[in-house]
Amino acid sequence: MTRVIVDASLQVKLPQLDSSFEFCDESGRTLGYYVPAPDQLRELYDWAKAQFTDEEVERARREPGELTTAEVLARLKDQ
């Protein structure tokens, strides 16, 4: 992971650094997200968990066709 040092002038321009936020360019295109570490990660995990119902998770677990990491990377390379 790349480390970026935020100087005082940028900190003034940013919202509170103790909460998550989205970085966008002038057109509104998302450039990335800021998530404070480590205790604020719980919020991110809770959000991710809420994206799928228990039934969807269980259905995905039952699906055949598991792939290794190497197989996934090979498929992505071929696209």
Distance bins in CASP14 RR format, pairs under 12 A and 6 or more apart:
PFRMAT RR
TARGET T0000
AUTHOR 0000-0000-0000
RMODE 2
METHOD distances of the structure
MODEL  1
1 35 0 0 0 0 0 1 0 0 0 0 0
1 37 0 0 0 0 0 1 0 0 0 0 0
4 10 0 0 0 0 1 0 0 0 0 0 0
4 11 0 0 0 0 0 1 0 0 0 0 0
4 14 0 0 0 0 0 1 0 0 0 0 0
4 23 0 0 0 0 0 1 0 0 0 0 0
4 31 0 0 0 0 0 1 0 0 0 0 0
4 32 0 0 0 0 0 1 0 0 0 0 0
4 34 0 0 0 0 0 1 0 0 0 0 0
5 11 0 0 0 0 0 1 0 0 0 0 0
6 12 0 0 0 0 0 1 0 0 0 0 0
6 13 0 0 0 0 1 0 0 0 0 0 0
6 14 1 0 0 1 0 0 0 0 0 0 0
6 17 1 0 0 1 0 0 0 0 0 0 0
6 23 0 0 0 0 0 1 0 0 0 0 0
6 34 0 0 0 0 1 0 0 0 0 0 0
7 13 0 0 0 0 0 1 0 0 0 0 0
7 14 0 0 0 0 0 1 0 0 0 0 0
8 14 0 0 0 0 0 1 0 0 0 0 0
8 17 0 0 0 0 0 1 0 0 0 0 0
10 17 0 0 0 0 0 1 0 0 0 0 0
10 23 0 0 0 0 0 1 0 0 0 0 0
10 34 0 0 0 0 0 1 0 0 0 0 0
11 17 1 0 0 1 0 0 0 0 0 0 0
11 18 0 0 0 0 0 1 0 0 0 0 0
11 34 0 0 0 0 0 1 0 0 0 0 0
13 21 0 0 0 0 0 1 0 0 0 0 0
13 23 0 0 0 0 0 1 0 0 0 0 0
14 20 0 0 0 0 0 1 0 0 0 0 0
14 21 1 0 0 1 0 0 0 0 0 0 0
14 22 0 0 0 0 0 1 0 0 0 0 0
14 23 0 0 0 0 1 0 0 0 0 0 0
14 34 0 0 0 0 1 0 0 0 0 0 0
14 36 0 0 0 0 0 1 0 0 0 0 0
15 21 1 0 1 0 0 0 0 0 0 0 0
15 22 0 0 0 0 0 1 0 0 0 0 0
15 23 0 0 0 0 0 1 0 0 0 0 0
15 34 0 0 0 0 1 0 0 0 0 0 0
15 36 0 0 0 0 0 1 0 0 0 0 0
16 34 0 0 0 0 0 1 0 0 0 0 0
16 36 0 0 0 0 1 0 0 0 0 0 0
16 40 0 0 0 0 0 1 0 0 0 0 0
17 34 1 0 0 1 0 0 0 0 0 0 0
17 35 0 0 0 0 0 1 0 0 0 0 0
17 36 1 0 0 1 0 0 0 0 0 0 0
17 37 0 0 0 0 0 1 0 0 0 0 0
17 40 0 0 0 0 0 1 0 0 0 0 0
18 34 0 0 0 0 0 1 0 0 0 0 0
18 35 0 0 0 0 0 1 0 0 0 0 0
18 36 1 0 1 0 0 0 0 0 0 0 0
18 37 0 0 0 0 0 1 0 0 0 0 0
18 39 0 0 0 0 1 0 0 0 0 0 0
18 40 1 0 0 1 0 0 0 0 0 0 0
18 43 0 0 0 0 0 1 0 0 0 0 0
19 33 0 0 0 0 0 1 0 0 0 0 0
19 34 0 0 0 0 1 0 0 0 0 0 0
19 35 0 0 0 0 1 0 0 0 0 0 0
19 36 1 0 0 1 0 0 0 0 0 0 0
19 39 0 0 0 0 0 1 0 0 0 0 0
19 40 1 0 0 1 0 0 0 0 0 0 0
19 43 0 0 0 0 1 0 0 0 0 0 0
19 44 0 0 0 0 0 1 0 0 0 0 0
20 32 0 0 0 0 0 1 0 0 0 0 0
20 33 1 0 0 1 0 0 0 0 0 0 0
20 34 1 0 0 1 0 0 0 0 0 0 0
20 35 1 0 1 0 0 0 0 0 0 0 0
20 36 1 0 0 1 0 0 0 0 0 0 0
20 37 0 0 0 0 0 1 0 0 0 0 0
20 39 0 0 0 0 0 1 0 0 0 0 0
20 40 1 0 0 1 0 0 0 0 0 0 0
20 41 0 0 0 0 1 0 0 0 0 0 0
20 42 0 0 0 0 0 1 0 0 0 0 0
20 43 1 0 0 1 0 0 0 0 0 0 0
20 44 1 0 0 1 0 0 0 0 0 0 0
20 45 0 0 0 0 0 1 0 0 0 0 0
20 46 0 0 0 0 0 1 0 0 0 0 0
20 47 0 0 0 0 1 0 0 0 0 0 0
21 30 0 0 0 0 0 1 0 0 0 0 0
21 31 0 0 0 0 0 1 0 0 0 0 0
21 32 0 0 0 0 1 0 0 0 0 0 0
21 33 1 0 0 1 0 0 0 0 0 0 0
21 34 1 0 1 0 0 0 0 0 0 0 0
21 35 0 0 0 0 1 0 0 0 0 0 0
21 36 0 0 0 0 1 0 0 0 0 0 0
21 40 0 0 0 0 0 1 0 0 0 0 0
21 43 0 0 0 0 0 1 0 0 0 0 0
22 28 0 0 0 0 1 0 0 0 0 0 0
22 29 0 0 0 0 0 1 0 0 0 0 0
22 30 1 0 1 0 0 0 0 0 0 0 0
22 31 0 0 0 0 1 0 0 0 0 0 0
22 32 1 0 0 1 0 0 0 0 0 0 0
22 33 1 0 1 0 0 0 0 0 0 0 0
22 34 1 0 0 1 0 0 0 0 0 0 0
22 35 0 0 0 0 0 1 0 0 0 0 0
23 29 0 0 0 0 1 0 0 0 0 0 0
23 30 1 0 0 1 0 0 0 0 0 0 0
23 31 1 0 1 0 0 0 0 0 0 0 0
23 32 1 0 1 0 0 0 0 0 0 0 0
23 33 1 0 0 1 0 0 0 0 0 0 0
23 34 1 0 0 1 0 0 0 0 0 0 0
23 35 0 0 0 0 0 1 0 0 0 0 0
24 30 1 0 1 0 0 0 0 0 0 0 0
24 31 1 0 0 1 0 0 0 0 0 0 0
24 32 0 0 0 0 1 0 0 0 0 0 0
24 33 0 0 0 0 0 1 0 0 0 0 0
24 34 0 0 0 0 0 1 0 0 0 0 0
25 31 1 0 1 0 0 0 0 0 0 0 0
25 32 0 0 0 0 0 1 0 0 0 0 0
33 40 0 0 0 0 0 1 0 0 0 0 0
33 41 0 0 0 0 0 1 0 0 0 0 0
33 43 0 0 0 0 0 1 0 0 0 0 0
33 44 0 0 0 0 1 0 0 0 0 0 0
33 47 0 0 0 0 0 1 0 0 0 0 0
34 40 0 0 0 0 1 0 0 0 0 0 0
34 44 0 0 0 0 0 1 0 0 0 0 0
35 41 1 0 0 1 0 0 0 0 0 0 0
35 42 0 0 0 0 0 1 0 0 0 0 0
35 43 1 0 0 1 0 0 0 0 0 0 0
35 44 1 0 1 0 0 0 0 0 0 0 0
35 45 0 0 0 0 0 1 0 0 0 0 0
35 47 0 0 0 0 0 1 0 0 0 0 0
35 48 0 0 0 0 0 1 0 0 0 0 0
36 42 0 0 0 0 0 1 0 0 0 0 0
36 43 0 0 0 0 1 0 0 0 0 0 0
36 44 0 0 0 0 1 0 0 0 0 0 0
37 43 0 0 0 0 0 1 0 0 0 0 0
37 44 0 0 0 0 0 1 0 0 0 0 0
38 44 0 0 0 0 0 1 0 0 0 0 0
38 45 0 0 0 0 0 1 0 0 0 0 0
39 45 0 0 0 0 0 1 0 0 0 0 0
40 46 0 0 0 0 0 1 0 0 0 0 0
40 47 0 0 0 0 0 1 0 0 0 0 0
41 47 0 0 0 0 0 1 0 0 0 0 0
41 48 0 0 0 0 0 1 0 0 0 0 0
42 48 0 0 0 0 0 1 0 0 0 0 0
42 49 0 0 0 0 0 1 0 0 0 0 0
43 49 0 0 0 0 0 1 0 0 0 0 0
43 50 0 0 0 0 0 1 0 0 0 0 0
44 50 0 0 0 0 0 1 0 0 0 0 0
44 51 0 0 0 0 0 1 0 0 0 0 0
45 51 0 0 0 0 0 1 0 0 0 0 0
48 57 0 0 0 0 0 1 0 0 0 0 0
49 56 0 0 0 0 0 1 0 0 0 0 0
49 57 0 0 0 0 1 0 0 0 0 0 0
50 56 0 0 0 0 0 1 0 0 0 0 0
50 57 0 0 0 0 0 1 0 0 0 0 0
51 57 0 0 0 0 0 1 0 0 0 0 0
52 58 0 0 0 0 1 0 0 0 0 0 0
52 59 0 0 0 0 1 0 0 0 0 0 0
52 60 1 0 0 1 0 0 0 0 0 0 0
52 61 0 0 0 0 0 1 0 0 0 0 0
53 59 0 0 0 0 1 0 0 0 0 0 0
53 60 0 0 0 0 0 1 0 0 0 0 0
54 60 0 0 0 0 0 1 0 0 0 0 0
54 61 0 0 0 0 0 1 0 0 0 0 0
55 61 0 0 0 0 0 1 0 0 0 0 0
55 62 0 0 0 0 0 1 0 0 0 0 0
56 62 0 0 0 0 0 1 0 0 0 0 0
56 63 0 0 0 0 0 1 0 0 0 0 0
57 63 0 0 0 0 0 1 0 0 0 0 0
60 66 0 0 0 0 0 1 0 0 0 0 0
65 71 0 0 0 0 1 0 0 0 0 0 0
65 72 0 0 0 0 0 1 0 0 0 0 0
66 72 0 0 0 0 0 1 0 0 0 0 0
67 73 0 0 0 0 1 0 0 0 0 0 0
67 74 0 0 0 0 1 0 0 0 0 0 0
67 75 1 0 0 1 0 0 0 0 0 0 0
67 76 0 0 0 0 0 1 0 0 0 0 0
68 74 0 0 0 0 1 0 0 0 0 0 0
68 75 0 0 0 0 0 1 0 0 0 0 0
69 75 0 0 0 0 0 1 0 0 0 0 0
69 76 0 0 0 0 0 1 0 0 0 0 0
70 76 0 0 0 0 0 1 0 0 0 0 0
70 77 0 0 0 0 0 1 0 0 0 0 0
71 77 0 0 0 0 0 1 0 0 0 0 0
71 78 0 0 0 0 0 1 0 0 0 0 0
72 78 0 0 0 0 0 1 0 0 0 0 0
72 79 0 0 0 0 0 1 0 0 0 0 0
73 79 0 0 0 0 0 1 0 0 0 0 0
END
